Amino acid sequence: MRKIYIWVIHKKGRMSYKDKDEEKRKEKEYYHKNKDIILKKAKEYRKKALVSIKRNNRMNNLTTADFKKIGTETCQRLADAVLVDFINYVAVGQGIDLGLYTKHLKKK
């Protein structure tokens, strides 16, 4: 397999070759590091989501009666779906395809 090198122009104006494979590896590490951070925070928030939504009902137009009508389990699934959808939406806006699913929030 042939290695591909790219020219890199440094701030001081000097030029050098850089290994493209190394660039891809660093980019992949950066992607996984950020995905892990986002997933960790999402898992932390998931535990508090329903309590937070109920507490801030003046901001989200939901009442306690709405929670009773829908059921706690359905509310949790809905909160998970909105959380995952929002994270994926923001990531795609930044050019990143996280591919986050609600099942990832439930893993330990």
MIBA-568204 format. One record per residue (C-alpha): x, y, z; residue number from 1; residue in three letters. Coordinates in nm, 4 decimals, padded with zeros to 6 digits. Example, Ala and Ser with C-alpha at 12.3 -4.5 7.8 and 13.67 -1.06 7.14 Angstrom:
BEGIN
<pt><c1>01.2300</c1><c2>-00.4500</c2><c3>00.7800</c3><k>1</k><r>ala</r></pt>
<pt><c1>01.3670</c1><c2>-00.1060</c2><c3>00.7140</c3><k>2</k><r>ser</r></pt>
//
This chain:
BEGIN
<pt><c1>00.0000</c1><c2>00.0000</c2><c3>00.0000</c3><k>1</k><r>met</r></pt>
<pt><c1>00.1349</c1><c2>00.3387</c2><c3>-00.0953</c3><k>2</k><r>arg</r></pt>
<pt><c1>00.1460</c1><c2>00.6131</c2><c3>00.1662</c3><k>3</k><r>lys</r></pt>
<pt><c1>-00.0061</c1><c2>00.9479</c2><c3>00.0800</c3><k>4</k><r>ile</r></pt>
<pt><c1>00.1586</c1><c2>01.2640</c2><c3>00.2060</c3><k>5</k><r>tyr</r></pt>
<pt><c1>00.0205</c1><c2>01.6159</c2><c3>00.2015</c3><k>6</k><r>ile</r></pt>
<pt><c1>00.1984</c1><c2>01.9489</c2><c3>00.2172</c3><k>7</k><r>trp</r></pt>
<pt><c1>00.1500</c1><c2>02.1432</c2><c3>00.5390</c3><k>8</k><r>val</r></pt>
<pt><c1>00.2253</c1><c2>02.5131</c2><c3>00.5608</c3><k>9</k><r>ile</r></pt>
<pt><c1>00.3153</c1><c2>02.6112</c2><c3>00.9153</c3><k>10</k><r>his</r></pt>
<pt><c1>00.2387</c1><c2>02.9475</c2><c3>01.0746</c3><k>11</k><r>lys</r></pt>
<pt><c1>00.5973</c1><c2>03.0599</c2><c3>01.0303</c3><k>12</k><r>lys</r></pt>
<pt><c1>00.5818</c1><c2>02.9919</c2><c3>00.6555</c3><k>13</k><r>gly</r></pt>
<pt><c1>00.7895</c1><c2>02.6774</c2><c3>00.6404</c3><k>14</k><r>arg</r></pt>
<pt><c1>00.6492</c1><c2>02.3742</c2><c3>00.4652</c3><k>15</k><r>met</r></pt>
<pt><c1>00.6684</c1><c2>02.0041</c2><c3>00.5401</c3><k>16</k><r>ser</r></pt>
<pt><c1>00.5106</c1><c2>01.6743</c2><c3>00.4473</c3><k>17</k><r>tyr</r></pt>
<pt><c1>00.2491</c1><c2>01.5247</c2><c3>00.6743</c3><k>18</k><r>lys</r></pt>
<pt><c1>00.1283</c1><c2>01.1665</c2><c3>00.6698</c3><k>19</k><r>asp</r></pt>
<pt><c1>-00.2379</c1><c2>01.1622</c2><c3>00.5623</c3><k>20</k><r>lys</r></pt>
<pt><c1>-00.2972</c1><c2>00.8347</c2><c3>00.7492</c3><k>21</k><r>asp</r></pt>
<pt><c1>-00.1832</c1><c2>01.0058</c2><c3>01.0698</c3><k>22</k><r>glu</r></pt>
<pt><c1>-00.4281</c1><c2>01.2904</c2><c3>01.0012</c3><k>23</k><r>glu</r></pt>
<pt><c1>-00.7151</c1><c2>01.0450</c2><c3>00.9606</c3><k>24</k><r>lys</r></pt>
<pt><c1>-00.6185</c1><c2>00.8634</c2><c3>01.2814</c3><k>25</k><r>arg</r></pt>
<pt><c1>-00.6143</c1><c2>01.1885</c2><c3>01.4792</c3><k>26</k><r>lys</r></pt>
<pt><c1>-00.9465</c1><c2>01.2938</c2><c3>01.3297</c3><k>27</k><r>glu</r></pt>
<pt><c1>-01.0993</c1><c2>00.9589</c2><c3>01.4262</c3><k>28</k><r>lys</r></pt>
<pt><c1>-00.9639</c1><c2>00.9856</c2><c3>01.7829</c3><k>29</k><r>glu</r></pt>
<pt><c1>-01.1056</c1><c2>01.3377</c2><c3>01.8127</c3><k>30</k><r>tyr</r></pt>
<pt><c1>-01.4442</c1><c2>01.2190</c2><c3>01.6852</c3><k>31</k><r>tyr</r></pt>
<pt><c1>-01.4625</c1><c2>00.9276</c2><c3>01.9308</c3><k>32</k><r>his</r></pt>
<pt><c1>-01.3430</c1><c2>01.1412</c2><c3>02.2229</c3><k>33</k><r>lys</r></pt>
<pt><c1>-01.6172</c1><c2>01.3977</c2><c3>02.1588</c3><k>34</k><r>asn</r></pt>
<pt><c1>-01.8813</c1><c2>01.1308</c2><c3>02.1036</c3><k>35</k><r>lys</r></pt>
<pt><c1>-01.7854</c1><c2>00.9726</c2><c3>02.4366</c3><k>36</k><r>asp</r></pt>
<pt><c1>-01.8145</c1><c2>01.3075</c2><c3>02.6154</c3><k>37</k><r>ile</r></pt>
<pt><c1>-02.1544</c1><c2>01.3833</c2><c3>02.4615</c3><k>38</k><r>ile</r></pt>
<pt><c1>-02.2813</c1><c2>01.0333</c2><c3>02.5369</c3><k>39</k><r>leu</r></pt>
<pt><c1>-02.1619</c1><c2>01.0550</c2><c3>02.8992</c3><k>40</k><r>lys</r></pt>
<pt><c1>-02.3406</c1><c2>01.3873</c2><c3>02.9493</c3><k>41</k><r>lys</r></pt>
<pt><c1>-02.6558</c1><c2>01.2552</c2><c3>02.7784</c3><k>42</k><r>ala</r></pt>
<pt><c1>-02.6607</c1><c2>00.9537</c2><c3>03.0107</c3><k>43</k><r>lys</r></pt>
<pt><c1>-02.6231</c1><c2>01.1818</c2><c3>03.3141</c3><k>44</k><r>glu</r></pt>
<pt><c1>-02.9024</c1><c2>01.4094</c2><c3>03.1940</c3><k>45</k><r>tyr</r></pt>
<pt><c1>-03.1301</c1><c2>01.1161</c2><c3>03.1038</c3><k>46</k><r>arg</r></pt>
<pt><c1>-03.1549</c1><c2>01.0172</c2><c3>03.4705</c3><k>47</k><r>lys</r></pt>
<pt><c1>-03.2715</c1><c2>01.3672</c2><c3>03.5631</c3><k>48</k><r>lys</r></pt>
<pt><c1>-03.4737</c1><c2>01.4481</c2><c3>03.2484</c3><k>49</k><r>ala</r></pt>
<pt><c1>-03.8256</c1><c2>01.3724</c2><c3>03.3719</c3><k>50</k><r>leu</r></pt>
<pt><c1>-03.7727</c1><c2>01.5423</c2><c3>03.7057</c3><k>51</k><r>val</r></pt>
<pt><c1>-03.6288</c1><c2>01.8443</c2><c3>03.5270</c3><k>52</k><r>ser</r></pt>
<pt><c1>-03.9166</c1><c2>01.8581</c2><c3>03.2796</c3><k>53</k><r>ile</r></pt>
<pt><c1>-04.1730</c1><c2>01.8351</c2><c3>03.5593</c3><k>54</k><r>lys</r></pt>
<pt><c1>-03.9906</c1><c2>02.0980</c2><c3>03.7669</c3><k>55</k><r>arg</r></pt>
<pt><c1>-03.9738</c1><c2>02.3379</c2><c3>03.4722</c3><k>56</k><r>asn</r></pt>
<pt><c1>-04.3317</c1><c2>02.2839</c2><c3>03.3571</c3><k>57</k><r>asn</r></pt>
<pt><c1>-04.3864</c1><c2>02.6597</c2><c3>03.3330</c3><k>58</k><r>arg</r></pt>
<pt><c1>-04.1294</c1><c2>02.6584</c2><c3>03.0500</c3><k>59</k><r>met</r></pt>
<pt><c1>-04.2535</c1><c2>02.3555</c2><c3>02.8567</c3><k>60</k><r>asn</r></pt>
<pt><c1>-04.6331</c1><c2>02.3825</c2><c3>02.8853</c3><k>61</k><r>asn</r></pt>
<pt><c1>-04.6730</c1><c2>02.0373</c2><c3>03.0453</c3><k>62</k><r>leu</r></pt>
<pt><c1>-04.8671</c1><c2>01.9681</c2><c3>03.3626</c3><k>63</k><r>thr</r></pt>
<pt><c1>-04.8537</c1><c2>01.6866</c2><c3>03.6152</c3><k>64</k><r>thr</r></pt>
<pt><c1>-05.1839</c1><c2>01.5653</c2><c3>03.4698</c3><k>65</k><r>ala</r></pt>
<pt><c1>-05.0137</c1><c2>01.5263</c2><c3>03.1319</c3><k>66</k><r>asp</r></pt>
<pt><c1>-04.7517</c1><c2>01.3002</c2><c3>03.2872</c3><k>67</k><r>phe</r></pt>
<pt><c1>-05.0197</c1><c2>01.0895</c2><c3>03.4571</c3><k>68</k><r>lys</r></pt>
<pt><c1>-05.2199</c1><c2>01.0640</c2><c3>03.1357</c3><k>69</k><r>lys</r></pt>
<pt><c1>-04.9240</c1><c2>00.9553</c2><c3>02.9249</c3><k>70</k><r>ile</r></pt>
<pt><c1>-04.7515</c1><c2>00.7346</c2><c3>03.1831</c3><k>71</k><r>gly</r></pt>
<pt><c1>-04.3992</c1><c2>00.7555</c2><c3>03.3228</c3><k>72</k><r>thr</r></pt>
<pt><c1>-04.2476</c1><c2>00.4892</c2><c3>03.0949</c3><k>73</k><r>glu</r></pt>
<pt><c1>-04.3825</c1><c2>00.6554</c2><c3>02.7807</c3><k>74</k><r>thr</r></pt>
<pt><c1>-04.2618</c1><c2>00.9933</c2><c3>02.9057</c3><k>75</k><r>cys</r></pt>
<pt><c1>-03.9105</c1><c2>00.8527</c2><c3>02.9565</c3><k>76</k><r>gln</r></pt>
<pt><c1>-03.9063</c1><c2>00.7037</c2><c3>02.6064</c3><k>77</k><r>arg</r></pt>
<pt><c1>-04.0236</c1><c2>01.0343</c2><c3>02.4640</c3><k>78</k><r>leu</r></pt>
<pt><c1>-03.7569</c1><c2>01.2262</c2><c3>02.6611</c3><k>79</k><r>ala</r></pt>
<pt><c1>-03.4907</c1><c2>00.9815</c2><c3>02.5345</c3><k>80</k><r>asp</r></pt>
<pt><c1>-03.6090</c1><c2>01.0248</c2><c3>02.1755</c3><k>81</k><r>ala</r></pt>
<pt><c1>-03.6033</c1><c2>01.4048</c2><c3>02.1952</c3><k>82</k><r>val</r></pt>
<pt><c1>-03.2604</c1><c2>01.4062</c2><c3>02.3617</c3><k>83</k><r>leu</r></pt>
<pt><c1>-03.1061</c1><c2>01.1763</c2><c3>02.0983</c3><k>84</k><r>val</r></pt>
<pt><c1>-03.2719</c1><c2>01.3614</c2><c3>01.8120</c3><k>85</k><r>asp</r></pt>
<pt><c1>-03.1460</c1><c2>01.6962</c2><c3>01.9399</c3><k>86</k><r>phe</r></pt>
<pt><c1>-02.7896</c1><c2>01.5711</c2><c3>01.9869</c3><k>87</k><r>ile</r></pt>
<pt><c1>-02.7863</c1><c2>01.4217</c2><c3>01.6356</c3><k>88</k><r>asn</r></pt>
<pt><c1>-02.9361</c1><c2>01.7425</c2><c3>01.4933</c3><k>89</k><r>tyr</r></pt>
<pt><c1>-02.6667</c1><c2>01.9601</c2><c3>01.6509</c3><k>90</k><r>val</r></pt>
<pt><c1>-02.3900</c1><c2>01.7190</c2><c3>01.5450</c3><k>91</k><r>ala</r></pt>
<pt><c1>-02.5054</c1><c2>01.7110</c2><c3>01.1826</c3><k>92</k><r>val</r></pt>
<pt><c1>-02.5100</c1><c2>02.0911</c2><c3>01.1850</c3><k>93</k><r>gly</r></pt>
<pt><c1>-02.1408</c1><c2>02.0716</c2><c3>01.2751</c3><k>94</k><r>gln</r></pt>
<pt><c1>-02.0704</c1><c2>01.8194</c2><c3>00.9986</c3><k>95</k><r>gly</r></pt>
<pt><c1>-02.0513</c1><c2>01.5174</c2><c3>01.2298</c3><k>96</k><r>ile</r></pt>
<pt><c1>-02.2610</c1><c2>01.2035</c2><c3>01.1903</c3><k>97</k><r>asp</r></pt>
<pt><c1>-02.2781</c1><c2>01.0616</c2><c3>01.5433</c3><k>98</k><r>leu</r></pt>
<pt><c1>-02.5423</c1><c2>00.8019</c2><c3>01.4649</c3><k>99</k><r>gly</r></pt>
<pt><c1>-02.6621</c1><c2>00.8120</c2><c3>01.8263</c3><k>100</k><r>leu</r></pt>
<pt><c1>-02.9584</c1><c2>00.5856</c2><c3>01.9141</c3><k>101</k><r>tyr</r></pt>
<pt><c1>-03.1735</c1><c2>00.5786</c2><c3>02.2275</c3><k>102</k><r>thr</r></pt>
<pt><c1>-03.0294</c1><c2>00.2337</c2><c3>02.3050</c3><k>103</k><r>lys</r></pt>
<pt><c1>-02.6887</c1><c2>00.4027</c2><c3>02.3568</c3><k>104</k><r>his</r></pt>
<pt><c1>-02.8325</c1><c2>00.6013</c2><c3>02.6489</c3><k>105</k><r>leu</r></pt>
<pt><c1>-02.9328</c1><c2>00.2845</c2><c3>02.8279</c3><k>106</k><r>lys</r></pt>
<pt><c1>-02.5957</c1><c2>00.1097</c2><c3>02.8044</c3><k>107</k><r>lys</r></pt>
<pt><c1>-02.3762</c1><c2>00.1241</c2><c3>03.1126</c3><k>108</k><r>lys</r></pt>
//
